[in-house]
């Protein structure tokens, strides 16, 4: 692991405040809305989901913030940890999800994870980094914080000669990722939804 000197390397002490940043950023994300349709439940409990994802990121990957103020946050998982088992997810708090979101929403979360994993495993046959999620607190969006989070890791992973894989469900983000050298691998409508999923890859010097 190589910490990035111009970013804050997040640890357990950052989990709760970081989960609130992610909750604000993703409150009305289309995929999150489909998984948790009830706005009041999302607004109240979404931070529990992000706490789990942050714990997994900190344990099995690297999580960075733009500063101690956490204007933006990005999670990266290295080749050996791109796939997180069901049991690892449960151990980091996944067992709480049915109580916080209900059984139907929990099933939808598991379904989306299975779809994403299956697509990724079809295309990615070589070691790669998994990127995501990335979020900028709504108060700070449009001020360059996402770029500050992304560029240092791109440089480092380029030096490792490894590809980077991500998913997005928001079309306007395609041009942003394209700017950083990502290209679309697969575009599908997620079964049982009207949500488009774009799988993207970045290879050095593309």
Backbone as a chain_set.jsonl record, in Angstrom:
{"seq": "XXXXXXXXXXXXXXXXXXXXXXXXXXXXXXXXXXXXXXXXXXXXXXXXXXXXXXXXXXXXXXXXXXXXXXXXXXXXXXXXXXXXXXXXXXXXXXXXXXXXXXXXXXXXXXXXXXXXXXXXXXXXXXXXXXXXXXXXXXXXXXXXXXXXXXXXXXXXXXXXXXXXXXXXXXXXXXXXXXXXXXXXXXXXXXXXXXXXXXXXXXXXXX", "coords": {"N": [[0.839, -1.195, 0.0], [0.482, 2.249, -0.749], [0.332, 5.275, 0.548], [-1.261, 8.344, -0.384], [0.149, 11.413, -0.55], [-1.092, 13.907, -0.829], [-3.696, 13.546, -0.136], [-6.142, 12.559, 2.35], [-5.78, 9.669, 4.168], [-8.188, 7.458, 4.966], [-9.38, 6.121, 8.053], [-10.681, 3.996, 10.685], [-11.695, 5.933, 12.423], [-12.823, 7.796, 10.784], [-15.132, 6.757, 9.761], [-17.899, 7.195, 10.539], [-18.408, 10.078, 10.068], [-17.731, 10.101, 7.335], [-19.617, 8.359, 6.284], [-21.908, 9.871, 6.427], [-21.4, 11.887, 4.581], [-21.39, 10.388, 2.196], [-24.026, 9.495, 2.3], [-25.495, 11.869, 1.956], [-24.639, 12.569, -0.6], [-25.588, 10.467, -2.19], [-28.287, 10.317, -1.759], [-30.476, 10.695, -3.496], [-29.75, 9.204, -5.648], [-30.321, 7.242, -8.579], [-30.096, 4.406, -8.5], [-29.889, 3.852, -5.767], [-32.353, 4.861, -4.993], [-34.041, 2.999, -6.205], [-33.363, 0.713, -4.815], [-33.981, 1.407, -2.192], [-36.862, 2.567, -1.902], [-38.415, 4.188, -0.225], [-38.357, 7.42, 0.831], [-38.061, 8.55, 3.414], [-36.965, 6.451, 4.903], [-34.559, 6.125, 3.529], [-33.355, 8.631, 4.032], [-33.068, 8.534, 6.793], [-31.652, 6.145, 7.381], [-29.654, 5.533, 5.528], [-26.988, 5.935, 6.036], [-26.141, 3.705, 7.467], [-25.73, 1.694, 5.568], [-23.609, 2.821, 4.129], [-21.672, 2.928, 6.097], [-21.005, 0.228, 6.335], [-19.946, -0.262, 3.778], [-17.773, 1.464, 3.813], [-16.291, 0.365, 5.933], [-15.564, -2.076, 4.768], [-14.072, -1.091, 2.619], [-11.934, 0.167, 3.977], [-10.819, -1.994, 5.352], [-10.193, -3.863, 3.314], [-9.207, -2.461, 1.201], [-8.364, 0.781, 0.028], [-9.193, 3.94, 1.251], [-9.852, 7.272, 0.558], [-9.905, 10.74, 1.456], [-10.562, 14.15, 0.556], [-9.659, 16.026, 2.345], [-9.357, 16.563, 5.906], [-11.828, 17.6, 6.289], [-13.451, 16.181, 4.663], [-14.597, 16.749, 2.097], [-14.839, 15.296, -0.203], [-14.865, 11.782, -1.083], [-13.281, 8.712, -1.875], [-13.247, 5.3, -2.77], [-11.147, 2.518, -3.157], [-10.321, -0.705, -4.338], [-7.831, -3.181, -4.294], [-6.319, -5.575, -6.641], [-6.338, -8.151, -5.333], [-8.534, -8.048, -3.712], [-10.913, -7.447, -5.046], [-13.319, -8.805, -5.199], [-15.739, -9.238, -2.783], [-16.697, -11.375, -0.318], [-19.871, -12.807, 0.671], [-19.877, -13.412, 3.393], [-17.877, -11.809, 4.442], [-19.074, -9.37, 4.054], [-21.294, -9.618, 5.749], [-19.961, -9.824, 8.208], [-18.997, -7.266, 8.497], [-21.204, -5.847, 9.155], [-23.427, -6.29, 7.613], [-25.533, -7.887, 8.385], [-27.318, -6.302, 9.695], [-28.853, -4.976, 7.847], [-31.515, -5.866, 6.93], [-33.058, -5.074, 9.127], [-32.793, -2.35, 9.155], [-33.607, -1.484, 6.636], [-35.595, -3.135, 5.689], [-36.807, -6.272, 4.369], [-37.316, -6.509, 1.605], [-35.881, -4.361, 0.394], [-33.315, -5.094, 1.169], [-33.015, -7.475, -0.258], [-33.012, -6.388, -2.812], [-30.647, -4.924, -2.764], [-28.782, -7.024, -2.58], [-29.304, -8.267, -4.999], [-28.494, -6.325, -6.901], [-25.777, -6.233, -6.328], [-25.061, -8.818, -7.095], [-25.583, -8.711, -9.865], [-23.71, -6.758, -10.68], [-21.32, -8.032, -9.929], [-21.367, -10.272, -11.607], [-21.175, -9.206, -14.204], [-18.704, -7.92, -14.05], [-17.006, -10.098, -13.597], [-17.219, -11.44, -15.992], [-15.89, -9.808, -17.833], [-13.42, -9.057, -16.726], [-10.551, -10.538, -16.678], [-7.977, -10.369, -15.921], [-5.622, -9.178, -13.418], [-6.817, -6.311, -11.612], [-7.709, -2.994, -10.477], [-10.477, -2.039, -8.486], [-12.716, 0.567, -8.609], [-14.602, 2.703, -6.692], [-17.33, 3.371, -4.441], [-17.269, 6.861, -5.491], [-17.663, 10.028, -4.079], [-18.787, 13.369, -3.711], [-19.539, 15.723, -1.313], [-22.684, 17.302, -1.526], [-22.591, 20.067, -1.006], [-20.106, 20.831, -1.877], [-19.81, 20.17, -4.506], [-18.767, 20.398, -7.947], [-16.444, 21.84, -7.667], [-13.994, 20.778, -8.203], [-13.156, 18.735, -6.542], [-13.563, 15.994, -7.005], [-11.805, 15.417, -9.099], [-9.402, 15.885, -7.762], [-9.402, 13.715, -6.081], [-9.263, 11.559, -7.826], [-7.067, 11.734, -9.696], [-4.43, 11.324, -8.408], [-4.474, 8.553, -7.749], [-4.823, 7.398, -10.256], [-2.376, 7.946, -11.467], [-0.661, 6.494, -9.798], [-1.637, 3.826, -10.168], [-1.254, 3.534, -12.885], [1.513, 3.394, -12.855], [1.754, 0.888, -11.823], [0.938, -0.583, -13.904], [-1.674, -1.584, -14.241], [-5.13, -2.233, -15.027], [-8.194, -0.341, -14.397], [-11.405, -0.671, -13.042], [-14.83, 0.307, -13.105], [-18.276, 1.089, -12.19], [-21.163, 2.844, -13.275], [-24.325, 4.481, -12.974], [-25.327, 6.751, -13.951], [-25.812, 8.796, -16.613], [-24.62, 11.257, -17.29], [-22.229, 11.127, -16.004], [-20.592, 9.657, -17.595], [-19.103, 11.156, -19.458], [-17.415, 12.469, -17.742], [-15.851, 10.394, -16.634], [-14.805, 9.476, -19.024], [-13.117, 11.58, -19.63], [-11.055, 11.033, -17.902], [-9.956, 8.84, -19.051], [-11.395, 6.472, -19.05], [-13.276, 3.851, -20.597], [-16.314, 2.611, -22.038], [-17.298, -0.637, -21.32], [-19.553, -2.288, -21.187], [-23.022, -1.858, -21.595], [-26.02, -2.051, -20.029], [-29.516, -2.558, -19.319], [-30.506, -2.87, -16.093], [-31.857, -5.886, -15.016], [-35.361, -6.114, -14.28], [-35.621, -3.462, -13.68], [-35.614, 0.044, -14.66], [-33.155, 1.086, -14.956], [-30.052, 2.051, -16.234], [-26.934, 0.443, -16.502], [-23.603, 1.179, -16.698], [-20.606, -0.323, -17.387], [-17.201, 0.293, -16.973], [-13.796, 0.702, -18.083], [-10.393, 1.48, -17.479], [-7.341, 1.687, -19.05], [-3.85, 1.988, -18.977], [-2.474, 4.783, -20.688], [-4.619, 5.162, -22.425]], "CA": [[0.0, 0.0, 0.0], [1.23, 3.504, -0.813], [-0.576, 6.376, 0.84], [-1.098, 9.486, -1.264], [0.493, 12.485, 0.396], [-1.966, 15.077, -0.939], [-5.039, 13.168, 0.289], [-6.241, 11.995, 3.694], [-6.015, 8.227, 4.184], [-9.232, 7.305, 5.968], [-9.29, 4.997, 8.98], [-11.934, 3.742, 11.393], [-12.233, 7.144, 13.053], [-13.521, 8.591, 9.781], [-16.262, 6.027, 9.176], [-19.21, 7.83, 10.753], [-18.584, 11.303, 9.279], [-17.676, 9.791, 5.907], [-20.891, 7.74, 5.895], [-22.894, 10.946, 6.269], [-21.103, 12.525, 3.297], [-21.887, 9.493, 1.159], [-25.491, 9.49, 2.369], [-25.996, 13.101, 1.332], [-24.325, 12.555, -2.028], [-26.32, 9.417, -2.891], [-29.657, 10.242, -1.251], [-31.434, 10.586, -4.606], [-29.158, 8.429, -6.73], [-31.381, 6.369, -9.101], [-29.952, 3.026, -8.045], [-30.236, 3.839, -4.349], [-33.812, 5.046, -4.907], [-34.688, 1.737, -6.545], [-33.114, -0.247, -3.737], [-34.687, 1.884, -0.992], [-37.804, 3.54, -2.478], [-39.002, 5.074, 0.782], [-37.437, 8.533, 1.07], [-37.804, 8.739, 4.842], [-36.04, 5.406, 5.337], [-33.245, 6.473, 2.972], [-32.797, 9.787, 4.736], [-32.75, 8.173, 8.17], [-30.828, 4.95, 7.593], [-28.69, 5.236, 4.474], [-25.611, 5.938, 6.56], [-25.767, 2.355, 7.903], [-25.182, 1.003, 4.393], [-22.292, 3.375, 3.797], [-20.72, 2.508, 7.127], [-20.547, -1.114, 5.963], [-19.102, -0.153, 2.593], [-16.522, 2.092, 4.247], [-15.53, -0.622, 6.708], [-14.991, -3.008, 3.794], [-13.03, -0.37, 1.899], [-10.784, 0.386, 4.851], [-10.231, -3.296, 5.677], [-9.729, -4.631, 2.161], [-8.709, -1.584, 0.151], [-7.886, 2.086, 0.463], [-10.231, 4.964, 1.188], [-9.218, 8.583, 0.647], [-10.7, 11.948, 1.499], [-9.855, 15.319, 0.04], [-9.045, 16.651, 3.52], [-10.055, 16.139, 7.119], [-13.212, 18.066, 6.192], [-14.173, 15.168, 3.888], [-15.426, 17.289, 1.018], [-15.05, 14.193, -1.123], [-14.384, 10.479, -0.617], [-13.179, 7.696, -2.919], [-12.878, 3.965, -2.291], [-10.431, 1.719, -4.149], [-9.95, -2.035, -3.872], [-6.756, -3.724, -5.126], [-6.664, -6.823, -7.34], [-6.596, -9.32, -4.49], [-9.763, -7.867, -2.928], [-12.009, -6.849, -5.819], [-14.546, -9.525, -4.861], [-15.964, -9.329, -1.341], [-17.625, -12.477, -0.084], [-21.069, -12.552, 1.46], [-19.553, -13.498, 4.816], [-17.143, -10.6, 4.812], [-20.081, -8.309, 4.117], [-22.06, -9.839, 6.981], [-19.098, -9.535, 9.361], [-18.82, -5.822, 8.613], [-22.452, -5.224, 9.57], [-24.505, -6.549, 6.664], [-26.661, -8.564, 9.039], [-28.25, -5.283, 10.193], [-29.592, -4.305, 6.775], [-32.972, -6.1, 6.915], [-33.696, -4.348, 10.224], [-32.738, -0.92, 8.858], [-34.213, -1.146, 5.35], [-36.639, -4.08, 5.326], [-36.341, -7.439, 3.631], [-37.354, -6.289, 0.15], [-34.751, -3.517, 0.013], [-32.1, -5.878, 1.343], [-32.946, -8.368, -1.416], [-32.641, -5.59, -3.981], [-29.214, -4.644, -2.641], [-28.062, -8.255, -2.923], [-29.494, -8.491, -6.427], [-27.627, -5.399, -7.633], [-24.401, -6.689, -6.141], [-24.871, -10.019, -7.917], [-25.506, -8.273, -11.256], [-22.422, -6.099, -10.888], [-20.25, -9.029, -9.84], [-21.391, -11.163, -12.77], [-20.639, -8.465, -15.35], [-17.269, -7.711, -13.829], [-16.283, -11.365, -13.738], [-17.204, -11.791, -17.408], [-14.943, -8.998, -18.599], [-12.119, -8.809, -16.103], [-9.841, -11.804, -16.535], [-6.605, -10.071, -15.484], [-5.651, -8.369, -12.183], [-7.255, -4.936, -11.82], [-8.231, -2.245, -9.341], [-11.905, -1.708, -8.531], [-12.869, 1.956, -8.173], [-15.951, 3.137, -6.379], [-17.886, 4.601, -4.983], [-16.683, 8.173, -5.252], [-18.739, 10.98, -3.77], [-18.47, 14.7, -3.204], [-20.659, 16.288, -0.568], [-23.394, 18.254, -2.392], [-22.173, 21.445, -0.731], [-18.809, 21.108, -2.498], [-19.756, 19.65, -5.865], [-18.437, 21.355, -8.985], [-15.284, 22.64, -7.281], [-12.759, 20.076, -8.532], [-12.745, 17.758, -5.525], [-13.515, 14.653, -7.588], [-10.543, 15.317, -9.825], [-8.332, 15.772, -6.774], [-9.431, 12.354, -5.55], [-9.014, 10.549, -8.849], [-5.8, 11.813, -10.421], [-3.264, 10.68, -7.779], [-4.55, 7.102, -7.845], [-4.587, 7.015, -11.649], [-0.926, 7.978, -11.67], [-0.064, 5.359, -9.086], [-2.019, 2.554, -10.78], [-0.532, 3.486, -14.151], [2.867, 2.92, -12.563], [1.639, -0.551, -11.57], [0.522, -1.182, -15.182], [-2.906, -2.334, -14.011], [-6.367, -1.549, -15.41], [-9.134, 0.068, -13.347], [-12.78, -0.972, -13.425], [-15.862, 0.973, -12.314], [-19.645, 1.076, -12.685], [-21.963, 4.034, -13.018], [-25.714, 4.418, -13.423], [-25.715, 8.117, -14.286], [-25.256, 9.008, -17.946], [-23.76, 12.44, -17.369], [-20.914, 10.803, -15.466], [-19.777, 8.988, -18.613], [-18.141, 12.099, -20.034], [-16.411, 12.751, -16.713], [-14.92, 9.279, -16.601], [-14.114, 9.478, -20.313], [-12.042, 12.569, -19.5], [-9.951, 10.402, -17.179], [-9.451, 7.707, -19.809], [-12.236, 5.278, -18.938], [-14.082, 3.525, -21.767], [-17.444, 1.738, -21.72], [-17.2, -2.052, -21.656], [-20.88, -2.894, -21.303], [-24.181, -1.042, -21.22], [-27.216, -2.89, -19.913], [-30.579, -2.172, -18.397], [-30.514, -3.844, -15.012], [-33.127, -6.629, -15.038], [-36.434, -5.744, -13.349], [-35.57, -2.025, -13.407], [-35.398, 0.871, -15.854], [-31.877, 1.733, -14.684], [-28.951, 1.628, -17.09], [-25.653, 0.236, -15.835], [-22.439, 1.225, -17.573], [-19.345, -0.837, -16.856], [-16.143, 1.04, -17.635], [-12.434, 0.282, -17.804], [-9.297, 2.383, -17.862], [-6.049, 1.046, -19.256], [-2.811, 3.001, -19.089], [-2.2, 5.391, -21.986], [-5.778, 5.213, -23.322]], "C": [[0.873, 1.244, 0.0], [0.264, 4.661, -0.61], [-0.247, 7.576, -0.05], [-0.979, 10.739, -0.424], [-0.461, 13.67, 0.326], [-3.411, 14.779, -0.574], [-4.99, 12.616, 1.704], [-6.595, 10.511, 3.58], [-6.99, 7.93, 5.316], [-9.054, 6.024, 6.767], [-10.631, 4.873, 9.711], [-12.54, 5.007, 11.988], [-13.036, 8.007, 12.083], [-14.846, 7.973, 9.328], [-17.582, 6.77, 9.34], [-19.352, 9.135, 9.976], [-18.555, 11.046, 7.772], [-18.986, 9.178, 5.436], [-21.967, 8.788, 5.689], [-22.669, 11.707, 4.961], [-21.658, 11.683, 2.155], [-23.414, 9.456, 1.136], [-26.081, 10.721, 1.709], [-25.789, 13.069, -0.18], [-25.203, 11.588, -2.809], [-27.797, 9.345, -2.507], [-30.669, 10.014, -2.371], [-30.819, 9.935, -5.841], [-30.186, 7.421, -7.254], [-31.294, 4.927, -8.619], [-30.312, 2.895, -6.571], [-31.746, 4.0, -4.176], [-34.538, 3.748, -5.23], [-34.527, 0.721, -5.418], [-33.888, 0.118, -2.476], [-35.679, 2.961, -1.434], [-38.333, 4.567, -1.482], [-38.003, 6.174, 1.155], [-37.082, 8.664, 2.54], [-36.823, 7.691, 5.384], [-34.637, 5.692, 4.807], [-32.597, 7.581, 3.793], [-32.348, 9.428, 6.146], [-31.653, 7.132, 8.282], [-29.738, 4.704, 6.565], [-27.26, 5.182, 4.989], [-25.189, 4.565, 7.055], [-25.155, 1.559, 6.749], [-23.78, 1.512, 4.083], [-21.257, 3.06, 4.863], [-20.152, 1.135, 6.8], [-19.584, -1.035, 4.792], [-17.762, 0.491, 2.936], [-15.657, 1.129, 5.061], [-14.842, -1.622, 5.788], [-13.85, -2.333, 3.032], [-11.773, -0.173, 2.717], [-10.064, -0.925, 5.149], [-9.546, -3.936, 4.478], [-9.2, -3.77, 1.011], [-8.135, -0.31, 0.729], [-8.994, 3.105, 0.253], [-9.566, 6.318, 1.43], [-10.261, 9.684, 0.723], [-9.879, 13.11, 1.002], [-9.127, 16.078, 1.147], [-9.759, 16.103, 4.744], [-11.496, 16.633, 7.149], [-14.083, 17.132, 5.358], [-15.131, 15.788, 2.862], [-15.771, 16.205, 0.0], [-14.362, 12.94, -0.625], [-14.337, 9.531, -1.811], [-12.667, 6.395, -2.313], [-12.268, 3.177, -3.445], [-10.117, 0.357, -3.544], [-8.914, -2.634, -4.821], [-7.124, -5.08, -5.714], [-7.028, -7.991, -6.434], [-7.914, -9.233, -3.739], [-10.909, -7.258, -3.732], [-13.345, -7.528, -5.528], [-14.643, -9.691, -3.347], [-17.034, -10.385, -1.091], [-18.817, -12.027, 0.758], [-20.737, -12.518, 2.947], [-18.742, -12.308, 5.297], [-18.111, -9.426, 4.959], [-20.895, -8.414, 5.4], [-21.239, -9.443, 8.2], [-18.903, -8.036, 9.573], [-20.128, -5.093, 8.907], [-23.623, -5.491, 8.659], [-25.727, -7.199, 7.276], [-27.711, -7.569, 9.534], [-29.2, -4.766, 9.104], [-31.089, -4.605, 6.748], [-33.716, -5.317, 7.993], [-33.744, -2.844, 9.954], [-33.531, -0.551, 7.606], [-35.381, -2.041, 4.961], [-36.092, -5.179, 4.423], [-36.298, -7.187, 2.133], [-36.18, -5.435, -0.311], [-33.433, -4.272, 0.144], [-31.915, -6.86, 0.185], [-32.517, -7.605, -2.661], [-31.157, -5.232, -3.943], [-28.383, -5.856, -3.053], [-28.146, -8.541, -4.42], [-28.566, -7.596, -7.248], [-26.176, -5.823, -7.508], [-24.102, -7.899, -7.011], [-24.755, -9.657, -9.396], [-24.143, -7.656, -11.547], [-21.273, -7.103, -10.876], [-20.199, -9.894, -11.095], [-20.828, -10.468, -14.004], [-19.13, -8.303, -15.221], [-16.476, -8.995, -14.058], [-16.26, -11.868, -15.18], [-16.053, -11.086, -18.123], [-13.524, -8.971, -18.024], [-11.425, -10.134, -15.786], [-8.388, -11.615, -16.103], [-6.692, -9.268, -14.187], [-6.005, -6.908, -12.491], [-7.658, -4.314, -10.49], [-9.719, -1.979, -9.571], [-12.104, -0.346, -7.879], [-14.337, 2.252, -7.899], [-16.428, 2.609, -5.027], [-16.971, 5.803, -4.774], [-17.839, 9.131, -5.019], [-18.139, 12.298, -3.314], [-19.716, 15.227, -2.515], [-21.353, 17.329, -1.444], [-22.975, 19.702, -2.204], [-20.921, 21.831, -1.508], [-18.717, 20.634, -3.943], [-19.473, 20.767, -6.868], [-17.232, 22.211, -8.689], [-13.958, 21.902, -7.491], [-12.326, 19.016, -7.549], [-12.672, 16.336, -6.092], [-12.209, 14.438, -8.331], [-9.37, 15.156, -8.87], [-8.256, 14.368, -6.182], [-8.947, 11.323, -6.565], [-7.584, 10.568, -9.38], [-4.622, 11.137, -9.716], [-3.291, 9.157, -7.888], [-4.353, 6.628, -9.282], [-3.09, 6.957, -11.932], [-0.258, 6.781, -11.014], [-0.379, 4.029, -9.768], [-1.416, 2.424, -12.173], [0.89, 2.961, -13.942], [2.896, 1.425, -12.262], [1.239, -1.322, -12.834], [-0.715, -2.072, -15.021], [-4.112, -1.545, -14.515], [-7.208, -1.205, -14.186], [-10.543, -0.144, -13.888], [-13.732, -0.191, -12.522], [-17.227, 0.74, -12.95], [-20.291, 2.423, -12.391], [-23.358, 3.832, -13.576], [-26.234, 5.786, -13.843], [-25.019, 8.522, -15.584], [-24.306, 10.195, -18.005], [-22.37, 12.187, -16.789], [-20.008, 10.149, -16.503], [-18.718, 9.924, -19.178], [-17.051, 12.461, -19.032], [-15.379, 11.632, -16.676], [-14.15, 9.163, -17.916], [-12.926, 10.442, -20.277], [-10.822, 11.983, -18.804], [-9.457, 9.121, -17.858], [-10.233, 6.42, -19.676], [-13.063, 5.106, -20.219], [-15.173, 2.527, -21.377], [-17.163, 0.318, -22.214], [-18.561, -2.649, -21.975], [-21.932, -1.897, -20.862], [-25.397, -1.949, -21.189], [-28.285, -2.159, -19.119], [-30.654, -3.261, -17.334], [-31.859, -4.565, -15.001], [-34.079, -6.183, -13.928], [-36.42, -4.269, -12.961], [-35.579, -1.283, -14.741], [-34.07, 1.613, -15.751], [-30.793, 1.156, -15.591], [-27.689, 1.497, -16.253], [-24.551, 0.271, -16.889], [-21.229, 0.687, -16.82], [-18.225, -0.195, -17.661], [-14.77, 0.522, -17.201], [-11.461, 1.372, -18.226], [-8.017, 1.57, -17.934], [-5.025, 2.145, -19.507], [-2.618, 3.441, -20.531], [-3.369, 5.292, -22.961], [-6.446, 6.575, -23.228]], "O": [[1.898, 1.283, 0.681], [-0.528, 4.983, -1.496], [0.907, 7.789, -0.42], [-1.892, 11.088, 0.324], [-0.629, 14.376, 1.32], [-4.269, 15.655, -0.685], [-3.925, 12.249, 2.199], [-7.597, 10.151, 2.963], [-6.665, 8.125, 6.487], [-8.638, 4.991, 6.242], [-11.593, 5.569, 9.384], [-13.762, 5.14, 12.052], [-13.833, 8.846, 12.502], [-15.601, 8.605, 8.588], [-18.309, 6.951, 8.363], [-20.347, 9.295, 9.269], [-19.275, 11.7, 7.017], [-19.426, 9.44, 4.317], [-22.853, 8.605, 4.855], [-23.627, 12.122, 4.308], [-22.317, 12.203, 1.254], [-24.02, 9.391, 0.066], [-27.065, 10.622, 0.977], [-26.657, 13.491, -0.944], [-25.534, 11.851, -3.966], [-28.486, 8.401, -2.894], [-31.608, 9.233, -2.216], [-31.321, 10.105, -6.952], [-30.871, 6.793, -6.447], [-32.319, 4.298, -8.359], [-30.968, 1.932, -6.174], [-32.349, 3.354, -3.319], [-35.545, 3.429, -4.598], [-35.449, -0.035, -5.112], [-34.392, -0.759, -1.775], [-35.369, 4.15, -1.35], [-38.661, 5.692, -1.861], [-36.944, 5.9, 1.719], [-35.916, 8.87, 2.877], [-35.965, 7.998, 6.211], [-33.648, 5.53, 5.522], [-31.439, 7.477, 4.197], [-31.355, 9.963, 6.638], [-30.811, 7.214, 9.176], [-28.966, 3.756, 6.71], [-26.422, 4.467, 4.441], [-23.994, 4.269, 7.071], [-24.176, 0.836, 6.938], [-22.873, 0.727, 3.808], [-20.072, 2.939, 4.551], [-18.955, 0.9, 6.966], [-18.527, -1.666, 4.808], [-16.729, 0.096, 2.397], [-14.438, 1.087, 4.895], [-13.681, -1.975, 5.998], [-12.793, -2.93, 2.825], [-10.665, -0.33, 2.204], [-8.835, -0.961, 5.194], [-8.451, -4.486, 4.601], [-8.795, -4.293, -0.027], [-7.5, -0.318, 1.783], [-9.647, 3.129, -0.791], [-8.811, 6.486, 2.388], [-11.344, 9.586, 0.144], [-8.648, 13.069, 1.021], [-8.094, 16.701, 0.902], [-10.662, 15.275, 4.626], [-12.302, 16.145, 7.941], [-15.307, 17.268, 5.342], [-16.3, 15.414, 2.769], [-16.857, 16.202, -0.581], [-13.407, 13.004, 0.149], [-15.233, 9.538, -2.656], [-11.776, 6.391, -1.463], [-12.795, 3.165, -4.557], [-9.7, 0.263, -2.389], [-9.105, -2.597, -6.037], [-8.133, -5.671, -5.328], [-7.947, -8.747, -6.749], [-8.374, -10.231, -3.184], [-11.788, -6.616, -3.158], [-14.392, -6.886, -5.604], [-13.731, -10.222, -2.713], [-18.148, -10.284, -1.604], [-18.77, -11.013, 1.454], [-21.264, -11.681, 3.681], [-18.905, -11.854, 6.43], [-17.982, -8.602, 5.864], [-21.153, -7.407, 6.059], [-21.751, -8.804, 9.119], [-18.671, -7.589, 10.696], [-20.166, -3.862, 8.91], [-24.715, -4.974, 8.896], [-26.833, -7.078, 6.748], [-28.86, -7.944, 9.767], [-30.238, -4.182, 9.416], [-31.879, -3.68, 6.558], [-34.872, -4.938, 7.8], [-34.623, -2.145, 10.458], [-34.066, 0.554, 7.511], [-36.09, -1.742, 4.0], [-35.045, -5.023, 3.796], [-35.355, -7.601, 1.46], [-35.546, -5.759, -1.315], [-32.535, -4.105, -0.682], [-30.799, -7.057, -0.296], [-31.745, -8.117, -3.472], [-30.489, -5.236, -4.977], [-27.402, -5.727, -3.784], [-27.18, -8.998, -5.03], [-27.924, -8.065, -8.188], [-25.427, -5.776, -8.484], [-23.024, -8.0, -7.597], [-23.927, -10.225, -10.109], [-23.501, -7.993, -12.542], [-20.367, -7.035, -11.706], [-19.118, -10.214, -11.59], [-20.081, -11.078, -14.77], [-18.383, -8.526, -16.174], [-15.396, -8.967, -14.649], [-15.376, -12.64, -15.55], [-15.336, -11.694, -18.917], [-12.549, -8.872, -18.768], [-11.684, -10.759, -14.758], [-7.654, -12.589, -15.939], [-7.754, -8.722, -13.886], [-5.557, -6.345, -13.49], [-7.913, -5.014, -9.51], [-10.156, -1.729, -10.694], [-11.706, -0.133, -6.733], [-15.196, 2.074, -8.762], [-15.993, 1.562, -4.548], [-16.028, 5.76, -3.984], [-18.87, 9.049, -5.687], [-17.12, 12.333, -2.625], [-20.813, 15.18, -3.071], [-20.678, 18.162, -2.049], [-23.004, 20.483, -3.156], [-20.69, 23.011, -1.772], [-17.642, 20.693, -4.542], [-19.875, 21.914, -6.677], [-17.0, 23.208, -9.373], [-12.917, 22.349, -7.01], [-11.244, 18.448, -7.692], [-11.804, 15.558, -5.695], [-11.582, 13.387, -8.202], [-8.45, 14.383, -9.135], [-7.178, 13.893, -5.827], [-8.301, 10.338, -6.205], [-6.958, 9.515, -9.498], [-3.866, 10.425, -10.378], [-2.25, 8.534, -8.096], [-3.774, 5.565, -9.505], [-2.606, 6.019, -12.565], [0.606, 6.136, -11.608], [0.509, 3.193, -9.93], [-1.096, 1.315, -12.602], [1.402, 2.184, -14.748], [3.927, 0.771, -12.423], [1.205, -2.552, -12.836], [-0.792, -3.162, -15.588], [-4.118, -0.316, -14.44], [-6.97, -1.707, -13.088], [-10.832, 0.165, -15.044], [-13.482, -0.042, -11.326], [-17.333, 0.264, -14.08], [-19.995, 3.059, -11.379], [-23.546, 3.094, -14.543], [-27.432, 5.963, -14.063], [-23.791, 8.584, -15.648], [-23.291, 10.142, -18.699], [-21.439, 12.947, -17.053], [-18.793, 10.09, -16.316], [-17.566, 9.528, -19.355], [-15.91, 12.726, -19.41], [-14.175, 11.89, -16.685], [-12.976, 8.793, -17.919], [-11.863, 10.153, -20.826], [-9.69, 12.382, -19.078], [-8.632, 8.4, -17.298], [-9.781, 5.374, -20.142], [-13.489, 6.082, -20.837], [-14.974, 1.698, -20.49], [-16.832, 0.108, -23.381], [-18.702, -3.422, -22.922], [-21.754, -1.181, -19.877], [-25.763, -2.545, -22.202], [-27.987, -1.251, -18.343], [-30.843, -4.436, -17.649], [-32.902, -3.912, -14.979], [-33.667, -5.914, -12.8], [-37.115, -3.862, -12.031], [-35.555, -1.895, -15.809], [-33.884, 2.65, -16.387], [-30.637, -0.06, -15.702], [-27.409, 2.339, -15.399], [-24.563, -0.505, -17.845], [-20.876, 1.183, -15.75], [-18.289, -0.144, -18.89], [-14.608, -0.019, -16.107], [-11.684, 2.088, -19.202], [-7.661, 0.858, -16.995], [-5.322, 3.128, -20.186], [-2.597, 2.632, -21.459], [-3.169, 5.33, -24.175], [-7.443, 6.822, -23.906]]}, "num_chains": 1, "name": "protein.A"}
